Amino acid sequence: MRTKLPLLEDLPSPGGKSVLVRTDFNVPMDGGRITDDMRIRLPLETIRWLLDNGARRVVAASHLGRPKGRPDPRFSMEPVRRRLRELLPDERVSVAENLRFDPREEAGDLSFAEELCAGHDLFVNDAFGAAHRAHASVVGPPRLLPSAAGRVMAREVSVLDGLLDGAARPFVAVLGGSKVSDKLGVIDALLERVDTLLVGGGMCFTFLAAAGHRVGDSLLEPDHLEACRRLLDSGRDIRVPTDLVALGPSGETRQFGEDLPDGWKGMDIGPGTAAEFSDAITEARTVLWNGPMGVFEDPRFAAGTRTVAEAMAAASGFTVVGGGDSASAVASLGLSGRMGHVSTGGGATLEYIEKGDLPGIAALRTAGGGS
């Protein structure tokens, strides 16, 4: 059984204290413009709680992009600072420079954590999306300061623990994305818990090939054919597409059944499969979805993902969108508010499901700084 996660209420009183908050301000940018500020808005609940309870200063620290361990103006936190000031105009709140400008961050160097913690009295980790990284700002501060999970982190862990330990049944998982190799561990973990696994996206073609179908020029991972055969032969309810939308050698699109001719590349699940998946989602009491059903950025191959998203939005059961591209798809369709929970972590969500813990969460659970 996982040990209790320390919450904001478990901290010493923040009154008159300086608090370092690890946030996930890794927002999507386009030419220096923030295109979606959700990751800035979500931790405001945590920051406001600290301010309302008398914190003298709150410093939010985050990474942004991949600056490769050195300062890079393309990844400056200035746009984030401006947006945060608009959302929360309080002089007690500031944003540190991009953590990944220092190579010690990704190296997990405790000396960097010590510098970050200098002058602070408390630490709060509200960056679930970075909790699967053993980076200095994630695992170091709980060794140095009294520490707790922020509201975003606590909510993510509570939802995922519910999925792992007591999801209402039928429990259906929908997995997509490009590579089955990225999700074999997650699939094994989910098959111990779910009643039905629905497989779409590029990863479905290795399953289809393992079942003896022709996949044309679709994405295929030959090294994982045997693993997919093992899963299909396990007796578990694993459903793969029965029809597909494919792209031809001359750029034409066409609908096929389970087999694709040479020269054709599968790009989306077909309407029959989308309907079957939707029925399973509708009948479920719990649904977890991670990974698009096709190349949804292209309107020609977005129907499968859209149908699944709409089924999730209409479902009466508890629906969880596992971050990453699935969350982007749901947001682009304007359906985020109709989901039970949209995770802020893509890789973090999958790793937590697979392993039941993450470095950043384990660090909080075993926090020694001042406790």
N, C-alpha and C positions, 0 to 999 in steps of 0.2 A: 504494500500500500504506500502511495506517495505521501510524503510528509507535508504538513500544512505550510502553505506559502505565506510569508509575512506580508501583511497588508499595511496601508497607510496608517490605520488606527493602531497598529502595533509599534509604530515608531515612537521614540521620545517626542514630547511636544515640540513642534517646529517653531514655536513662538520665539522670536528674536534670533532665529538661526538662519544660516545659509545652507541652501539645499542644492545639490547637484542632481539633475534629472536627465537620465539617458533616454532620449526620445528617438523616434524613427521619423526624421524629417526628410527621408530620401524620396522626395516628391518628383513626379515626372515633369520635365522641363522641355521647353521648345524655344531655343534662342534666348535664353535667360528669363523666359516667362514661365511661371508655374501654371501647368494645365489642369491640375487637380490638387486642391489643398486639403484633401481628407486627412492626410497624415499629419498635417499641422493642427487641424481642428480637433482630432480625437483626443490627444493628451491634454487639451485645455481643462478638462474636468479635473485631472490630477493637479495641474498647476494652480487652478483656482482654489482647490481644497487646501493646498499648502499656504497660499496667500490668505485665505479666509481664517486659517488657523495661526496667523501671525508671523509667517516666515519673513525674515528681514530681506532675503534675496533668494531668487530662484534662477539658476543658470541651466539652460537646456543645452545639452551636448548631443550632436548627431553626426553621422556620416552623410554624404551626398555624392552619389555616383562612384566612379572608380578612378580617382586621381593618381593612383599608383605610388602613394607614399611621399608625395611632394606637392607643394602649393601649386594650384592651377586655377586661374581666374574663372575658367568655365564652370568650376564646381564650388565657387564661393557661396557662403551661406547668406549673403546680403539679400537676395530675393526672399529667402525664408524669414529673415529678420523683419523686412518690410511688411510681409503678410502677417506675421505674428503681432507686430505692433498695431496693425489695423484690427485684428481680431481681439487683442487683449492689450489695450494701451495702459500699461502699468510700468512705471519706471523701475520697479523691483525685479522685473523679468528681463533677462538678456539671453542671447544665443551665442555660444562659443563657436569658434571657427571649425571648419570641417575636420573631424577627427582623423580622417584618412589622409590628411596632409602630412601627418607624421607616420613614418614607417613602423613605429613601435606599436601603433594601434592594432594593425592586422597581425603583427607578430605576437601579440598578447604579452607585451613587455610590462611587468609590474611597475617599472620606474615611470612609465607614462601614466599609469593609473594613479600613482602617488602624486604626480604633478597635477593631474586633473582634480584630485581630491583636496589638494592644499587649499586651506581657507574655508572649506566647507565642513558642516557639522553632520549632515545627513545625506544619504544617497537613495534615490528612487529610480528603479528601472521600469520604464514604460514602453520599451522598444521590443515588443514581441517579435517583430520581423527580423531583428538582429540577434535574437536569443540563441539561435543555433550556431552562432560564431563565438569561439573562445577568444574574442578580442579583448584588448586591455580595458576598454571602457565598459565592457559587459561583465567580465568575470573578476576584474581587479577590485573595484570599489567595495563590494561586499566583504572583502577581506580587511578593509581599512576603516569603514564607517558603519554606523547603524543603518540598516538597509531594509527596503521593502519594495514590493511590487506596486506599480501605479495602477490606475483603474483599467487602462487598456490591457496591460499584462494580466491582471487578475481575471478579467472577463474572458480573455482568450483561453487561459488555463482552465477556468471553470467549465467553459463550453466543451473543450476537448476532453477533459477528464470525464465529463458526462457521456461523451461518445464512447470513450474507452471502457468505462466502468458500468454503464447502466442505460444505454440508449433504448428508447421505446421501440418495440418491434411491430411490424417488419422494419428492419434497418436496411436501407439501400445505399450503396456507394456508387457514384458515377465517376469514372476516371477517364481522362483524355490526355491531351498533350502529345508531344512528338515521339518520345522514346520510352519503350517499356523498360529498358535497362535502368532508367532513373527511378522506377517505381516498383521494382520487384519486391524490395523489402517492405514497402508500404502495402502491396497487395497481399503478401503473406500475413502481415499483421491484421489487415482488414478482414481477411477470410476467416480469421478466428472469431470475428464479431458480427459480421454482416450476414443478412439472409440472402442478399442478391448483389452481385457486382456487375455493373454495366460498363463495357469497355468501348470507347470511341477514340477519336483523334488518330494521329499518326501511329500510336502504339498498337492500334487494333490490327494492323497488317501483319505483324509478327505472330499474333494470335491466329489470324486467318490462315496464314501460311502453315502454322503448326497444325491446324485442323485439316490441311490438305488442299486448301484453296489457292488459286492462282492470284497473285497480287500485282501483276504487271510491273510497272516501274515505280511502285509505291515505296515509301520508306520501309525498310526491312532490316532487322538486326539478326543476321543468321546465327550469331553466337548465342542467342537467347531463344532459339526455336525449341530446344529441349525443355527449357524452363517453362515456356508457355504450354508445351504438351503436358508437362507434369501438372500444371494448374488446371488445364482443361479436363484432364483425366482424374482429378481429385474427387469428383463427385459433388463439388460445390456448384451453386447456381451462378455460373459465369456466362454472361450473354454478350456476344459479339455481333457486329452489324450483319444484317441479312440483305441489305442493299446499300449502295455507295454512289456518291457523285464523284466523277473523275474528270481529269483534264487530259485531253488528247494531245498527240504529237504536233498538231497544227494549231493548238490553242483553243480547240472546241471543248465544250463540256457535255457530258452525257451521264445518264443514270444507268447503273448496272446492278446485278444481283451480287452474290458473294464472290464472284470470280471476275477478275479484270484481265483483258487481253494485253499482250505485250505492247509497250509504247504508251499505255495509259497509266496515269498516276492518281491514286485515290486522294481526294482533297476534303471530303466531308462524308458523314453518314447520310444515308438516303432518307426519304420521307417515311418509308415504312418502319425503319429502325427508330427514327425520331419519335414516331407515334408509339412504338412499343416501349421505348425508354420512358416516354411521358406517362404511359399507363402505370408502369412500375413505380414511378415517382409519386403519382397521384394516390396510389394504394398504400404507400409507406407511411409510417408514423415518424420516422427519422430518415433524413437524406443528407449525405455528405457528397459534395461535388467539387472535384479538383481537375482542371484541365479542359480546354475547349474541345468540341467534337470535330472540329475541322479548322481550316485556315480562315477563321472568322473575320480577319481584317479585310479579306476580299469579299465583297457582297455576293459573289457567285457561290461562295462556299460558307456562308454564314447561317444558313437556315437550320442546320442541325443544332448548333450552339444556341441560336435564338429559341428554338422549340424547347430545348431542355431548360433554358433560363425561364421561359414563360411557364412551364410546368412547375418548376420550383416556386415561382412567385404565386401560383394558384394553389399550391399544395396545402392541405390542412395540417400536415405533420410539421415537425420542427426541421427547418432547412438550414444547412450550414454550407457556405461557399468558402472553399479552402484557399482563398487568396490568389495571388499571381494573376495569370491571364484570365482565369474564371471571374475573379473580382472585377477586372477591367472590362470584360464582356458584359457583366451584369450592370456595371456603372454606365457603359455606353448605351445600354438599352433602357436606362432609367428605372431599373428594377431593384436596385440595392435596398431601398426602403421596404420592400416587400419580402425580404429574406429574414429568416430567424436570426442569422448571424453571418456577417461577412468578415472573414478573417483578414488581418493585416499582414499575415505571413504566408508566403507561398512555400518556399523551402522549409521554413520553420514549422509550418503546420504539418507537412508531410513527415518531417523528421520526428516531431513529437508523437505522431500517430504510430510511427514505426518503432521508436525506442522508448516512448513513455516519459521522456525527460529531455531537457536541452541544457547546454552548458550554462547559459545565463540564468535559467530557472534553478538549476542545481546550486549555483552560486548563491542565490537568494535563500534557498532552503537551508543552506549550511553557513549562512552569513555569520562571520565572527567579529566583524568590526564593531566594537562597542557593545556587543550583546553578551 
